[in-house]
């Protein structure tokens, strides 16, 4: 055994640290209340296991330990008092006085430097190790006392949809028990937020002045369940330190799991279509077998805004959330599929019909944002559109003016594109797809830089362990069980992504997804 000469040791911070790629000057190390100044040529970075690396020698010598290197065995050795810690290169364990202690990452040599796991090493000497998210500081206490670990500001949200509600019992006691179980599971998985669908189909999971009771609350649209599911869910979430974001579909009236014959007589859509007056007959449109509110109608916008306003006013929600349901796919050359083309022809607009439709959605989004901020400025408003920008910019669907939303204030606080493709996705010609994960991620990061809107990423656990067609001979989702984990890491390393939402709760409990779930959870719970 001989002393290490000219070889800089580094430590992996296996503690509750943010994973953005901070520069050296942005990451601080505090030992017993004093900051340790790092050498200028030692720049921290994020490794493939999502760990932040910082220099060892300065830290451990300040800590009072002796550091040596056994070249023959390729083992780093740290000694202090009667404790000897040996860290073998390339192994997921260390030895403390000869006793093996498992670790979740390996020591390695990179560019002539040795990197070691700091948390497990320091805790072997009885130190306490923590992370202050607000000041980006590693906190080390020699006496082992708990360090104040600030809550990460990264959003880690679970989508809970009407499809989950459809499977839940409808009695008050059973519903509440099921919600408790779901939210406990979310905490167990490392989530800090839930995005819960409270208006799936022109309805409400709460007593509303504008919409009928949801069938997912009582079993039948318009039927009062006898209690307030939304109030209970918000309280249950906050008791578990989960943020609660109310998820709304603004235009959809019917769809999957909701037929027209199930729409209650007190639903605004049915009232407008059956009230024996003609002026409001096109406020609701039938398109490809489904009913939608007409986005071009000011009374529709007023209805949606009022529905948002009552939630923000009456409930302690942390956010309002829209998903990707705006305009359906249209065909202006087909009289049965041209949707609101009649309104366009009557309004004498100088804009193209595409621009006019985008502006209809813009008017709603601006009005919702304004109403939320007038009620409670701290409540955030965000939208989760479809993930491929080229589709959003199509002339026959969505009509989402993503460039305007992301480059101007007054529309949304965050955007959360649904990036549901893997790293190896190919297009139908067999070439790497523009919407393959990293290509798509980079597109959204560049959009984010145009303004002040936060960027979150939506990821899809439904893909895990399934034979999802992706243009490969064997689907990427069958060959790997850490895709979503790596997607999170890649997004974190851009230093531009502020959080994630995962679709959806039910898929986190399928047998086929458990390896992927466990790999993902390992990096959510460590943040």
PyMOL commands that set and color helices and strands:
alter all, ss='L'
color gray80, all
select helices_A, chain A and resi 24-26+57-63+118-124+162-166+172-188+215-218+229-239+260-262+268-274+298-314+341-347+353-375+389-392+402-407+437-448+461-463+476-479+483-492+505-509+511-524
alter helices_A, ss='H'
color red, helices_A
select strands_A, chain A and resi 9-13+28-31+34-36+45-46+52-55+66-70+75-80+83-88+93-96+99-102+108-110+113-117+128-132+137-141+155-160+193-199+203-204+212-213+243-248+284-287+290-293+319-322+380-383+414-418+454-460+497-503
alter strands_A, ss='S'
color yellow, strands_A
deselect
rebuild
show_as cartoon
